[in-house]
Amino acid sequence: MKPSKVKFISEKLRKEFESLSEDDSIKKAIKRAILDLQQDAFFGIQIPKRLFPKEYIQKYQINNLWKYDLPNGWRLIYTITSENQIQLISAILEWFNHSEYERRFNY
């Protein structure tokens, strides 16, 4: 297990998360995901490089990509990086329902 600090990739995404109702099942699931990722950055399922959306590579210069399954077919996508090569960071890129996930990854 490799503990990590969890961050949103942008302030806009953080605000989007915070704007969700506390009763929202997706917000509750993302909070659970954050707790899991704080315990172990590698909790999710690694996505093969050949499947990385070009948008992620261009926008975030990622070299790894992970999927965390949320309830009801929703997905949380994140990448793992480090801070000062000491602290792992799980950076949340986005979350979406299954059909949006399939569109983003061209399934």
NORSUL-V622072 format. One record per helix or strand of 3 or more residues. SS is the DSSP state (helix for helix, strand for strand). FROM is the first residue (numbers start at 1). TO is the last residue. If there is no record, write none. Layout:
# NORSUL-V622072
<<SS	FROM	TO> <SS	FROM	TO>>
This chain:
# NORSUL-V622072
<<strand	5	8> <helix	11	19> <helix	25	39> <helix	49	51> <helix	54	60> <strand	66	69> <helix	71	73> <strand	75	83> <strand	87	96> <helix	98	104>>
